[in-house]
């Protein structure tokens, strides 16, 4: 191809390289110049224009793009008409995009003038969705170059759609007394929607107690009813290959191919098989409609694409599917800190200190009031906001906290007990707050290190929407609560906190081992204060 500024008498049939306005007309880039065009250009005072002239053996850009697109396209892929050196490829059916990344790379390595761009391998696509595009960069390419890339494309069925195939899918949920009926029903609803995205429906569902014999019987029942794919979601997450779900799979004559996957959310997924039927031990994130590792495995199996243990182990690149409020975010020049726009803290500081005889929050330890220790630990996390709930001697608490970047809210009926303070604080949280710590103002020994550990463990998608510390098998404070529980907490009354809600939502609780008993030590008596000071001085 000849490219450059040529005299008009050499431009007949050439391709205009840049748009030119000629009188009231705009000659666009790519225009094949006719004799009349050249006359108008001459009348407008042009003597030379930048053009491309094809030589023997050159293939014009549209023809080249179409040829490569046709060579690339496999089963259930449609090639659209080329334009400006581009040919787009579309899915003809709903399914999963199959391609070989090595072939894409090989095509793009041949020459910079020929490019192929695609969606991600194994991406679920809909009929009519664009899946790839061929773009020829210059106005033409040599025929032998085009032949080379087309030969690479034709060497294998490179780009195709594996269609989703409806099949009999069964869902089995195991239960524990602490697992609410509403959670089970919601899981069925979410699973039904998830399968609908792959043109499938839930044909059978079973529930059984969370033990291997009961689950073995439920599996047998589903297989007897013709289930082709089993989804098993435990009331408690799978933690080992000897846990309830893998034990039941083995008891049913099956095998466990892989436990765990490098995809987050979705780490605790289990893949097995019974009599040739796939079995997926679902992680807790399957109860969420958000994309997770379950989708990656399901979409392939429903499209009749095999999923091996090696396939799962190779899902790590791109396996971080989405940041959630608990995830630390990178900050330039300093360590990762919690997402600033998601997690808050309530510091309850409204009580009357009746057992102490004086306002305990204003007593000092290590040179500052107890309430300042609690607030400073919360501020060290870099949370979205820290709200201090005031009541008794509100002005004195404000003064003690000085210029610390907190927001104050007054619980007008604080005398009615802790629930009044809690409700006032919840109502004051910003609407975008995804979760909040509930911190007691008289527990200064709870460190920011422990708070950060609780924050890191928080993951509602994985079923950890309530996070609390334990020591010696006993639960303590503080507790990190997901927003979904705020409404129930607002219904509390009297001098009680929200501890009873933990028992009602045990399936969503994550217990983090604390290093010491600070999670139990509230400083509400003179003796407790003396012990605190003694510990600080020793």
N, C-alpha and C positions, 0 to 999 in steps of 0.2 A: 504494500500500500504506500502510495506517495502522499505525504501530508505537508502542507505548507501554504504560504501565500503565493498564488499563481496569477499570471495575467488572465484577464477575462477570456481571451481567445483560446485558453487551454482548460477552461472550466466547464465546457458543455458536458452534462451528465455527471459532473463531480458532485460530491456531497458537501454541503455547506457546514463548516465546522463551528461557526458561531452565529448567533442570531444577528440580523441586520435589518434596520428599518429603512424601507425604500418608499419615500413619499408617505402615503397613508397605509402602506402595507408593511407587515412584519414578516420577513423571511426567517423562519425558525431554523434552529440548528437541526441538521439531518435532512434538509431539503435537497432533493436532486435537482440541480439547476438546469432549466430548459433554455432554449434560445431566447424566448420572450423574457425570461428572468434576467438573462445576461444583458439584454437591451435596456431593461429598466435600470439595472445597476449602472450601466454606462451613462444613461441619461442623468442619473443621480450623482455622477461625478466619480464613481468608483473605477479604478483602473486594475486593482488586484484585490482578491478576496482569499481568505484562508479556507482551504477545502481539503477533502480527502479523495484521492482517486484510486480505485481498485485496480490491481494488476492481475495478470494471469495467475491462477491458483489461489486467489483470495476468495473468501466466502463472506458475503455481506452479513452484518451483525445480526439481523433478525433471523436469517436463515441458519446462521451458526447457533444462535440461542435455541431455536426450535429443534435442531438436530441433536444437541446435547441433552435437552430436556426429554426428548423422546427416548434417547438411549438410557437415561437415568431412570425413567419412570418404570415401576414394576406393577404388580397386581393392585387393582383398585385405586389407581392414581390417574388423574386426568391432567393433560397438558393444555394450557390455554394458548391462544394465539399470541405470537411474539409482538413486541413493540419496543422501539428504541433500544434494541439489543437485549431485551429482557424477555424471558419466557417463564411464567409462573406455573407451579404444579399444585394440584388440589386433591384432597381426599375425596373419594367417591362414596365412602361409607363411614359410619362411626366405627372407631377402633383405635388401635395403637400403631404409632408410626415405627416401622422397622427400617433400620439403615445400618450400614457399616461405617463407622467414623473413619476408619482407615482408607476406605474408598473415597470419601469426601476429601480427606487430606491429600490423597494421591492425585485427584483431579485438580485441586487447587495448587498443587506443587508443579504442575506441568509448565504453566506460563502465567505471568501476571495478568495477561489479557483475558483470561477465561476464569470465571468464578462460579462457585456453587455454594449457596447458603441454605441451611435447612433448620427446622425446629429440632429440639432435643430428641435424641434417640429414646424410644419407648414413651414418647409423650402421647397422652390420649387426645384424639382429635375427633371432630365432628364432620359429617358429610358436607362438602363444600368449603371446608376450611383450607386456607393456603398452608402448604407444608414445606415448600422449597421454592427457590427462585434461581434461575440461571441468568447471569449477567455477563455480556460481552463488553469489555471496557472500551476498546476502540471501535471504529466504524466497520472494521472487518478483521478477520484472522486468516492466516494461511490454512489451506485445506489440509495439509499434512499434520498441522498442530491440532486441528479439530478432530481428525481421524484418531490421533493418539488418545485424546481424552474420551472420545466415544468408545474406543476399544476398552479402556479401563472400566467405563460404566457398564458395558455389555458383558464383562467377564463374570458378573454375578447379578442376581436380581437385587439391586442395590437399595432401591427406595420403594417400599410397599406399605400397605395397610393391612394389619391383621385384624379382621372384623371381630367385634364383640359377639359372642355366641350365648344366647339365653340358655340357662341351665338351672337345674334344681339345686338351690342353695339353702342350707339350713344354718340357723343360729342357735347355739346353746349358751345359756347364761347360768353360771353357778351362783348360788345365793348363800348369804349369811344373815343372821338375825339383824345385824346392823345396817344391811343394805336396803334402802327404801324402795318400795314398789314403784315410785315415780321415776327412780333412776333406771330401773329395768325397762319401763315403758318408753322412756326417752331414748334408751339405747336402741330399742326396736325401731323407733321412728327414724333415728339418725342412720342406722344401718340400711333401712329401706331406701332412704334418700341417696345414700352412698352408692348402693347397687343400681339405682335408677339411672345414675350418671353413666353407667356402663351397659345400659339397656337390659338390665336384669332385675329380678324381683326376689324377695324373700319368700320361699315356698313353705318352709317349715321352721318352727321355733320351739325350743324346749327349755325348761328350767329344771334345775336339780340342785341338791345341796352340794356344798363345796367339799366334796370328798371323791376320791378316785373311783370307788365302786359305783356310786350313783352316776358319775359322769360317764363311766364305761357303759352303763345301761342306756343313758340318753344318746350316746354315740351310736350304739347298736340300733336303737329305735329309728334314728334319722337315716341310717344307711338302709334299713329295711324298707323305709318309705321312698327310697330311690335318690337320696341326696348324692349329688355329684361333687359338691364342695362344702366342707364343714367349716364354720366359723365358731370358735369357742372363746368366750370372754369370761374370765374368772372373777368372782367377787373379790379375790385378792390377786395381786399381780404375780405372774410367774417369776420365781427368783432362782430356780435351779432346775437342772434336767431331771431331778428326782421329785419335783413338785407335783401337785395334783394333776394338772393337765397333761404333762408328758407321761406321767405314770398311767393315766387312763388311756392314752394313745397306745402305749405299749401293751396294756392289758387287752386292747381291742385288736391286737395282731398287727399294729402299725409300727412306724418308726419315726424318729425325730431327725430331720435332715439338718436343721440349723436352729439354734436358739440365740437370739440377739442379732441386731443389725446396726450398721453404722449410719443410721438415719435418725434424726431428731426433729420432731417427736416420732417415736416408734421403736426406741431401742429394745424394748422387751418383747418384740414379736418372735413367735415360734413358728417354724414351718415343718410340717410332718406329712405323712401319707398313710392311709389305711386302704389296703386292697386297690391301690392305684388311684384312690380319691384323695385330692389335696386336703389337708387340714391346716388351718391357720389358728394358732393360739394368739388371740388378739391382745395387744397392750392396752393400757387404760386409755390412751388417746383415741382409741376407736369409739369412745363415747362422745367424742367431739366431732362436729362437722368439718373442722378445719383439716386441711391437707396434712397427711402424715404418712409414715412408712407403710401403713396398711394399704393405702391407695396404690402405692407403687407395685406391691405384690399382687393385689386383687386385679388390677387392670390387665396385667400380663396373663394371669391364669384364665380370666374370662375371655381373653383373646386367643386362647389355646397356645400361648407361648410358654415354654417350660421355664420354671424358676428353680434353679439349683442353689445349693449352699454357697457355691462360688459366686453365683450371680448376686446374691444378697451381700456377700462380703465385698463386692466391687461397687456397692452403691454409696460409698462414702463421699466421693467427689460430688458435690451438689446435694449431699444428704442433710445439710443444715437447712431445713425447709423454711424456717421463718423465725425471726426474733419474737419472743414473747416478753411480757413485762418483767419477768424475773431474770432475763438474760442480761449479763453485763455487756455493755457496749464499749468499743474501743474509743479511747480519747487520746488525742495527740499529746505525746510527751508525758503521760502519766498512766498509772495502772487503770485497768477497766473498772468502771463503777456501775452501779445499777442504773437502769434506764430512768432518766430524770422525769419522764412524763407519765409514769404508771403507778408507782407504789408510794403510799403515804404512811403516816404514823399518827395515831391518837395517843396523847399522853394524858391520862386521867389524873387531874390534880385539883379536884373539887371537894374532896372529903373533909369532914370536920375533925378528924384525928381524935376522936373521943377517948380512945384507949391510951393515947400518949399524954393527954392533958395539955398539950400545946401543939401548934401546927408542925407536924413531923417533917413536912416537905421543906421547911425553912431551917431545920437543924443542919449543922455543918459537919462535913467529913472531908478530910484532905483539903481544907481551905475553901470549900464552897458548899452551898445548900444542896441537900439531897436531890431536889427537883432538877438542879442544874446538871448533876451527873447523868440523870436519865435522859434529859433533853440532849445533852452533848453526845451521848452514845447514838442517839437517833440521827442527829445531824451529821455524824461522821459517815453515814452511809450515802449521803448525797441524794436523799429521797426527793420526790417531787414536792412534798410539803410535810411539815410537822405541825399538827394542830394540838394546842394545849387547851384542855377543857378546864375552865375555872369555875369556882363556886365560893366556898368558904375562904375568906380573906383574899379575894381575887386580886386586889391592888397590890398586896404584899408579894404574891407570886409573880405578878407582872414585873415588879421592881426587882425581884431576885434574878429573873431571867434577863433583865437588862436589854441589850440590843441584839440578842440572838435572833436569827431569822426564822421566827415561828409566827404562827397565826393563832390568835386567841379567840375562844368562843365561850360564852357564859352559859352554864347550865342553871337556868333560873330556879328549877325545882331540885337542886342538888341534894337537898335534905331528905328527899325520898329514897336515896340510895344510889348505888353504882349504876343501875340501869338508866337512870336519868342522865348521868354524865355520858354514858356510852351513846345514848340516842342523840344527845346534843352534838357530840363529836361526829357521829356518822352523818348527820344532816349537814354538817359544815364542810365535809370533804368535797373537793372539786368533782364535777360530773365525770371527768375523764379518769378518775382514780380507779384502777383495776383491782387493787387490793390494799389492805392497810394493816399495819401492826397495831395491836392494842397493848399499850405499855402502861404499867402502873407506876405512878409517880413516887411510890415509896420503895422501889426496888432498884437502888443505885448500883448494885453489884453485877447486874446483867450487862455484860460487855458488848461493845460494838462488834467484836469478833464473832460472838455467838449470834448476834442479830444478822450479820452478813451470811453466816452459815444457813440460817433459816431462810433468808431471802434467796440464796442460791438454790435451795431445795424446792422453792415454790414453782410449781408447773401445773396449772389447771388442766392443760391439754393431756398431760400424762396421769391425771387423777390425783394430783397433790395440790388441792386448793385450800386446805387448812394445814398449816405447818406450826408445830409446837416442839418445845424441848422436853426431853425426859432425862432423868438421872436415877439410876438404881431401879429402873422399872416404873418410876412414878412421874407423872406429867406435871409440868410447871408452867410458868409464865416467862415471856410474853407469848402471844399467839398471833400468827399472821393469817388474816381472813381474806378470802376472795370476795369480790363485790356481790357474788350471787347470794351470800348469806346476810347481807346488810338488811334486807327486808325482814327476815326472821329476827334479827337482833333488835330491830326497831320495835318489835312487839313485846319485848321484855318489860317486866315490871318489878318494883321492889329493889332491895339491896342485893341484887344478884348480877353476875356477869353472864357471859354466853357459853359457859362451860358445858351445859347440858346439850348444846347443839353439836358438840364434838361426838357424843355418843350416837346421835341421830344421823351423823354423816361420816361414820367411821371409814367407809370405803374411800373417802376423799382426804383422809388424814395422813400426813407424813410426820413421823416422830424422829427428831434429831437428837442424838445423844449429846448431853452437855457434859463438860469436864468436871463440874462441881455442883454443889447444892445452891448456888446463887439463885437459881430459878425458883426456889421455894422461899427465899428470905425477903419477906416484906417487913419494913422497919416500922411497926405500929405499936410497939410498947417500949417503955424505958429500958427494959432488959435487952430487947433486940437492938436498940440503938447502942447500948453499952458494948454488946458483943461485936457490933460493926466497928466501933472505934477500936476495940481491942484487936480485932483482926487487922485493921489498917496499920496499927502501930507495931505489930509483931512481924 
